[in-house]
Amino acid sequence: MKKQTAMRPEDIDWHNLKFGYTRTPVNVRCYWRDGAWGPIEEHTEETVTLHMAATALHYGQTAFEGLKAFRCKDGKVRIFRMDENAKRIQSSASYLQMAVPSIELFCEMVTRVVTLNKDYIPAYETGGSLYVRPVIVGSGPQLGVKPADETLLLMFASPVGPYYSGGMKGISAIIDRTHDRAAPFGTGHTKAGGNYGASLTSALEGHEKGYDSELYLDPAEHRYIDECGAANFFGIRVDPAADGGRAHYITPASHSILPSITNKSLRQIAEDFGMVVEARRVELDELNTFDEAGCCGTAAVITPVATIFDPADGKTYDFGTGVGPWSKKLYDELVAIQHGEAEDRHGWNTVLDI
């Protein structure tokens, strides 16, 4: 691989930055060896040396996270809910039998990689952010199927532009009745790398058929809604005759669905807005009852879903081409909290004066 150097901040076209990888000068790493986590190391190279028998390469001992840091209007930097990312990587590492980093270690590493690359945090007016990617892998060698005796936790950062550079647009999705995203009691509740590798064929086939994303059904019965591509799904129902006309925020819940931090945040904001929040199994037939549909995650926050096609009966569920009023309201509030423009009522942001 050709060695690259980080671009100088002054050479980056900040207003036309895409949502993709741009090298920054420093990444941080920490190894668990002999039963303990070592010191946090600062590295300038992009590559990682792994033993050819490392369990990450053979047995899938790998998981990752994604979170953002924002340069805000007041000049300060806000990191959104990194403690929740710490808890989720703990869950993933524990289930995959890797060493589990403490919340304190994880947050210290996030803070350090953001601080070391502070010159690469896009300015407030660009709408961009610094995306932080923590990765944990079994780095020790094994020839039998067993956990590694060494674990590597590393984090790098990349400046990214706004996900919607031309405004929010509804996507098309096709219900995948051929592939499952995860097994009923498998790794679906973790952010294991293998979950995403297993979804590539489904995504490619969906794109070849002309759809932006795929909607997975539950792997046990193919009766309930699971996830939409690599993101959590939600629907919004507004029935003037029920619950005093309160809108409902409805999202699937099962062991095979990743617990999205964005979804968790949106549910709390929905409650703050007086909406009825339902996290439960969602029948496929309920799509007929939703006024709005969307998927949510770190990258886009909310992606409106315009249409969902079911190849089983040729039916298309239509939710409109734009973003619905409730989805827009939830999106605007979450983004405002991330940028310090709305009250951080629940203490989600870590504020850095750098």
N, C-alpha and C positions, 0 to 999 in steps of 0.2 A: 504494500500500500504506500502510495506517495505521501511523504510527510508534509503536512500543511502547518502553517502558522496562523495564529488568530489575526483577524483583520483589526486594524486600528479603529477605534470608535469613530474617529473623524472620517473614515472612509466608508462607513456604512450608510446606506440610503434609508434612514430611519422611517421615513414616511411611506416607503414602498416595501417594507420588510414583510416577507411571507411567513406563514406558519410552518417553519421547518428548522433544520439544524444549522446553526451558525456557531463555529468554534469560538470559545472564550478562553482566556489564558490559563485558568487554573481549575483543576478538579480536586476533590478531596476523597480520601480512602481511609478505611479502617479495617484491620484484620482481627478476626477472632482465632486465636491459637492457644493451645494448651489450657483451654478452659476459661480464657479471659480475653476481653477486647483490649487491643493495644492502643497506642496514641493515634490521633488523627493526623494523617499524612497529606501534604500538599504536593500535587503533581502538575507538571506542565504538558506531559505527553498525553495523546488521546488513546493510546493502545494499552491493553492490559495483558500481562503474561500469565497464562494459565497452564497448569500441568495438562498433558494430553489425556490423562485419566481423570481429570476433574469431574466431579459428579454433575456439575452444571451442564457439561457437554454430553454426558451419557444418560443421566437419569432425570434430567429436567429440574434439578434443584436451583431454580431461579425465579425471582419475582421482582416487581418494580413498582414504582409510584410516580406520580406526576403532580406538581403543584406550582403555583406562580407567586412571583414577587412583583409589586407594582410601584413605580415612581409616581407619587401623588401630587395633587395640585399644591399642597402645603410644602412640597420639597422632600417630605419624608418617604421612606420605603415601607410598604406593608406586605407582609407574607401572610397568605390566607390559610388558616386552619392547619398549620403544619403538625400540630399535636394529633389531629385526626389521621393524617397520613402516617404518623409514627405508630399509632395504634393499629392501623390496617396492615402495615408492613410487619408488625409483630405477629399478627394473626397469620399472615401468609408464611412467614418464616417458621413459625411454630408448627403449622400444618405440614410443611414440606421438610420438617426435621432439620432446619438450619439453626445456627445460633441466633438468639433473639436480642436485637439491640434495645437498650433502654430508650424511653421517650427522651430523656435528657441528652443522650448521645446523638440520637437522630436529629433533634432540634438544633443542637450545637453544630452539627455538620451542615445542616441547611443554612443556618445563619452565617456560617463561615464561607460557604461557597457563594452565597449572595454577596457578602461583604467584599470578598476577594475579586469578584467580577462586577462590582458596583458601576463601573464605567460603561457596562454593557446593558444596563437596565434602560429600556427605552423611556424617553421623556414622556411626561404626562400627556402632552398634546398629540402624540403619535397614536395613542390608543393601544400601544403594545405593552409587553410585559417580559419579565425574565422567567423562562420556564425552567424549573429544576426537575431533573430526572434522577431519583435515587434508584439504585439497582443492588440487589443482594443475591449472591451466588454461592453455591457450594464449590469452593476453590480447591479443596484438598482431593488427592487422588484416591480412588477406590476401584477395584476390579469386580467386586461383588456388588449386588444391589443393596447398598447400605448408605447411611448419611455420611457426608464428608466430615473429616476431623478438622477442617479449616473453613471459615466463612469469610467472604469479602463483602463489605458494604461500601459502595462508592457512589458519588454524586457528581454530576456535571450540570452545567447551566447553559442555556442558549436563549438569546433574545428572539422573541417572536412577535410578529405583527398581529393585529386583530384578526380573529377567525373570520369575521364577516366584514371584509373590506368594502363590499358593495351593498351592505344592508342584509338583514335576515331574510332568507328565502326558504320556503317549505321544500322538503326533500320527498322523494318517492321511495317507498319500501315495498319489498316483496316478502311474503311469508315463506320461510324456508321449511318445507315439509320433507326434506331429504337429509339434512344434517342437523345434529344437535350441537349446541355450543359447549355443553358440559354434561357430565353424568349426574343423575339425580342426587347422589351423595358423594360427589367427587370434589374437584377443586374449584367449582364455579364461584364459591364464596370468597376465594382468594384472588389476588392479582398475580397469579402465576403466569409466567411467560408462555407456557404450553397452551393455556386457554386461547391466547391470541394467535398462536401458530395454527391451532386447530380451526380457527375461524377464517383463515385466508382463502381456502377453497370456496366456502360459501359466499364470501364477499366477492370474489372474482366471478363466480357464476352469476351472481345477482347483477353485477355491473355489465356483464356480457348480454344480459337480457334487457338492459336499459334502465336499471333501477339504481338509486343512489346508495341504498342500504338494504339490509335484510332484517326481518323480524323473526326472532327465534321463539318457538313454543317450548313449553316445559318438556324436558326429555323423557318423562315417565309416561304421560298420557297424550301429549300433543293437543291438549285441551285449553291450557292456560297460556297467557302471554308471559314471555320470559324477558329477553333483552332486545334492544334494537341496535344491531351491529355491536360496537364495543361500548355502548352507552346504556344507561338505565332508561326505561320507557315510563311515560306518564300520560294520563288522559285527564281532561278537565270537563266536568259535567255541570251544567247550570240548569236547574229545574226550578222555575219560579214557584211551583206549587209545593215544593218540598223544602224542609229545613229553613223556612222563612226566606227562600230564594237564595240561600248561601251557596256559593260555588263549591264544588268538590274537587280536590286534588287527589287523584287515584293512581297508585303506582304498585306494580307487582312486588311480591315478597316471597322468596323461597330460598332454600339452601343453595340452589344453583345460580343465584343472581349475585353479582358483586355489590357489596354495600357502598354505593357511590356517596362520596362526601358532598358533591354538588347536590345530589338528590336529597340528602339529609338536610342540607342548608335550605333548599327550596321548600321542603316540608315545614321547617320551622318558620320561614317567612310566610308561607301560606297560612299557618296558624295565626301568626301575628296580624295578618290581613283579615282574619275572621273566617277563613275558608274551612271547610270540613276536610280533614286529611285522612285518607284511607291507604294504609300500606298492607296489602293482603293479596291473596291469589285473585287474579283477574281473568275471568272467562273471555275467550276470544270473541264470543258473541256480544260482549259489552262494547266492542268498538262501535256498534250501531248507536250507542247512547252518548258518546263523547262529542262535545262541541269543539274541543281542541285536542290535539295530540302532539307529543314531542318526545325528544330524547335529551338527556342531559349528561354532562361530564365536564371535566376540567378545561378541555381545549375550547369548546364553544359556549359553555355554560348551558344554553338551551338551543337546540336545533328543532325548529318546527317541522312536524311531519304533515305533508299536504295530502298524500294518498298512500294507502296500503292495499296491495293487490294480493288476493288469495288464489293461487293456482288450482286449488282443490275444486272450487266451484266457479271460478272466473269472476268473482265479485271484487269490486273496488270500493274501498271505504274512502270517502272524500272529506277532508277537513279544511279545505280552502288553501289557496296558494300562499298567503301571507302568514304573519305571526298573529295569533289570536290575542284578544285584549288581556286576558288573565296571564297568558304566557309572557307577554310583553311587560306587564306590571311586575311579575316575579323576576324576570331577567333584569329589568332596570334597577330594582331594589338590591339584588345581589351584587351587581356590578358597582353600584353606588357604595355599598358597604366595603367592597374590596378596595375601592379608590379613596376611602375616607370621606366620601361626600354625603353619606347617610350615617346615622347613629349606629355604632357597633354595639347593639344592645346585648349581645350574647358573648362578647369578648372573643371574637373569632380571629382578629388580626394581631399579629406581632409587629410592632412598629419599631423601625430602625431609623436612627438619625444619622444616616451615612451619605 
